[in-house]
Amino acid sequence: MSQVRPRFDPNDPQYLCCCGCHVMIGVKIVASIYTVVAVGVIALFYRYALLSLYDLLSHEAYYVLLAFMVISPLVAIPVLGSLWIGVIIERQGFLIPTLICSVIGLFLTIAYTIFGLRVHWQRIANSGVYHQDEEKIQAFVFLVICVCSFVLQYWFFTILRSAYTYIKDKRSSLKRSCKDIEQSEQLYTAVPKENPEP
């Protein structure tokens, strides 16, 4: 028994994101934001790293800094490049590295939040009576920033995942329709008989 699949509708509500915007426009906005942030962070890091290069106290710190300066562009450029290629030529496979990095980023944000809150609570426990309120406010601000960061990252992840689904559904629909056309042409091709009957 074969299942009849509904026709692909690019205007289906499942392919809409923020404020009724189509998911492909949303993913282009997300890709632009990721690109601007990555370029800005790498540029700022290089600026401050090069300024503080001579102030490092140990060779280990120098090598860690140098490794980060090399590794960060080596990760950012292929991931962002594959994201842009996947969005422009509409191939869902190219979105997978960005989806993986988004999931890793979500887990790192959770770990950073837990670790940061532990540090803040230790500081609150070790601070005197006069500084506890300041420490509690700092811990609350830290928590709010981490939660907002997590929510924003998760929102971007859902847009990327929706774009992945959209491209996959669109491509499978095109493949199905091409296959259906080939089958219908094979069924309705008339072949003349060799010996026509009088």
C-alpha positions as CSV (number, residue, x, y, z in Angstrom):
1,M,0.0,0.0,0.0
2,S,1.6,3.3,-1.1
3,Q,1.2,6.5,0.8
4,V,0.2,9.6,-1.1
5,R,2.5,12.5,-0.1
6,P,1.1,16.0,-0.2
7,R,2.5,18.3,-2.7
8,F,5.3,20.6,-1.6
9,D,4.0,24.0,-0.6
10,P,6.8,26.6,-0.1
11,N,4.3,28.9,1.7
12,D,3.3,26.3,4.3
13,P,3.3,27.8,7.8
14,Q,5.9,25.4,8.9
15,Y,8.4,27.2,6.6
16,L,7.8,30.6,8.3
17,C,9.8,32.0,11.1
18,C,10.0,35.3,12.9
19,C,6.9,37.6,12.2
20,G,5.8,35.6,9.2
21,C,9.1,35.9,7.4
22,H,10.0,32.9,5.2
23,V,12.6,30.6,6.6
24,M,15.0,31.2,3.7
25,I,15.0,34.9,4.4
26,G,15.4,34.1,8.1
27,V,18.4,31.9,7.5
28,K,20.1,34.5,5.4
29,I,19.6,37.0,8.2
30,V,21.1,34.5,10.7
31,A,24.0,33.7,8.4
32,S,24.7,37.5,8.1
33,I,24.6,37.9,11.8
34,Y,26.9,34.9,12.3
35,T,29.3,36.3,9.7
36,V,29.4,39.8,11.2
37,V,29.8,38.5,14.8
38,A,32.6,36.0,13.7
39,V,34.5,38.6,11.8
40,G,34.1,41.1,14.7
41,V,35.2,38.7,17.4
42,I,38.2,37.4,15.4
43,A,39.2,41.0,14.6
44,L,38.9,42.2,18.2
45,F,40.7,39.1,19.5
46,Y,43.6,39.6,17.1
47,R,43.8,43.3,18.0
48,Y,44.0,42.6,21.8
49,A,46.1,39.5,21.3
50,L,48.7,41.3,19.3
51,L,48.8,44.2,21.8
52,S,49.3,41.8,24.8
53,L,51.6,39.4,23.0
54,Y,54.7,40.9,24.6
55,D,53.1,41.1,28.1
56,L,52.6,37.3,28.4
57,L,54.4,35.9,31.4
58,S,55.0,32.4,30.1
59,H,55.7,30.5,26.9
60,E,52.6,28.3,27.5
61,A,50.3,31.3,27.5
62,Y,51.9,32.5,24.2
63,Y,51.4,29.1,22.6
64,V,47.8,28.9,23.8
65,L,47.1,32.4,22.4
66,L,48.8,31.5,19.1
67,A,46.9,28.2,18.8
68,F,43.6,30.1,19.4
69,M,44.6,32.7,16.8
70,V,45.1,29.9,14.2
71,I,42.2,27.6,15.2
72,S,39.4,30.1,15.4
73,P,39.6,31.2,11.7
74,L,40.2,27.5,10.7
75,V,36.9,26.6,12.3
76,A,34.9,29.8,11.5
77,I,35.7,30.1,7.8
78,P,34.7,26.5,6.7
79,V,31.5,26.5,8.9
80,L,30.3,29.9,7.7
81,G,31.4,29.1,4.1
82,S,29.4,25.9,4.1
83,L,26.4,27.8,5.6
84,W,26.5,30.4,2.9
85,I,27.0,27.8,0.1
86,G,24.1,25.7,1.5
87,V,21.8,28.8,1.6
88,I,22.7,30.1,-1.8
89,I,22.6,26.9,-3.8
90,E,19.9,25.3,-1.5
91,R,21.7,22.1,-0.5
92,Q,20.8,20.9,3.0
93,G,24.0,18.9,3.5
94,F,26.0,22.1,3.7
95,L,23.9,23.3,6.7
96,I,25.0,20.3,8.8
97,P,28.3,21.8,10.0
98,T,26.5,24.9,11.2
99,L,23.8,22.8,12.9
100,I,26.5,20.8,14.7
101,C,28.3,23.9,15.8
102,S,25.0,25.4,17.0
103,V,24.3,22.3,19.2
104,I,27.8,22.5,20.6
105,G,27.3,26.2,21.3
106,L,24.1,25.4,23.2
107,F,25.8,22.8,25.3
108,L,28.8,25.1,26.0
109,T,26.5,27.9,27.0
110,I,24.8,25.6,29.5
111,A,28.1,24.5,30.9
112,Y,29.4,28.1,31.1
113,T,26.3,29.1,32.9
114,I,26.5,26.3,35.5
115,F,30.2,26.9,36.0
116,G,29.7,30.7,36.3
117,L,26.9,30.4,38.8
118,R,29.0,28.1,40.9
119,V,31.8,30.7,41.0
120,H,29.3,33.5,41.8
121,W,27.7,31.4,44.6
122,Q,31.2,30.7,46.1
123,R,32.0,34.4,45.9
124,I,28.7,35.2,47.7
125,A,29.4,32.6,50.4
126,N,33.0,34.0,50.9
127,S,32.1,37.7,50.8
128,G,31.4,39.7,53.8
129,V,28.0,40.9,54.9
130,Y,28.5,44.3,53.2
131,H,29.3,42.9,49.7
132,Q,26.7,40.1,49.5
133,D,24.1,42.3,47.8
134,E,26.5,43.3,45.1
135,E,27.6,39.7,44.5
136,K,23.9,38.6,44.3
137,I,23.2,41.4,41.7
138,Q,26.2,40.4,39.7
139,A,25.1,36.7,39.8
140,F,21.6,37.7,38.7
141,V,22.9,39.8,35.8
142,F,25.2,37.0,34.8
143,L,22.3,34.5,34.8
144,V,20.1,36.9,32.7
145,I,22.8,37.4,30.1
146,C,23.4,33.6,29.9
147,V,19.7,32.8,29.6
148,C,19.3,35.5,26.9
149,S,22.3,34.1,25.0
150,F,20.9,30.6,25.2
151,V,17.4,31.7,24.0
152,L,19.0,33.6,21.1
153,Q,21.2,30.7,20.1
154,Y,18.2,28.3,20.3
155,W,16.1,30.6,18.2
156,F,18.9,30.7,15.5
157,F,19.2,26.9,15.7
158,T,15.4,26.5,15.1
159,I,15.7,28.8,12.0
160,L,18.6,26.8,10.7
161,R,16.8,23.5,11.3
162,S,13.7,24.8,9.6
163,A,15.8,25.9,6.6
164,Y,17.4,22.4,6.5
165,T,13.9,20.8,6.5
166,Y,12.6,23.3,3.8
167,I,15.5,22.6,1.5
168,K,15.3,18.8,2.0
169,D,11.5,18.8,1.4
170,K,11.9,21.0,-1.7
171,R,14.6,18.8,-3.2
172,S,12.7,15.6,-2.5
173,S,9.6,17.1,-4.0
174,L,11.5,18.0,-7.1
175,K,13.0,14.5,-7.3
176,R,9.6,12.9,-6.8
177,S,7.9,15.0,-9.5
178,C,10.8,14.2,-12.0
179,K,10.4,10.5,-11.2
180,D,6.6,10.8,-11.6
181,I,7.0,12.5,-15.0
182,E,9.4,9.8,-16.2
183,Q,7.0,7.0,-15.1
184,S,4.0,8.7,-16.7
185,E,6.0,9.1,-20.0
186,Q,6.8,5.4,-19.9
187,L,3.2,4.4,-19.3
188,Y,1.7,6.5,-22.1
189,T,4.3,6.0,-24.8
190,A,2.5,4.5,-27.8
191,V,4.5,2.0,-29.8
192,P,3.2,1.3,-33.3
193,K,2.6,-2.3,-34.2
194,E,4.8,-3.9,-36.8
195,N,2.0,-5.7,-38.6
196,P,-1.1,-3.5,-38.6
197,E,-4.4,-5.5,-38.9
198,P,-6.6,-4.6,-41.9
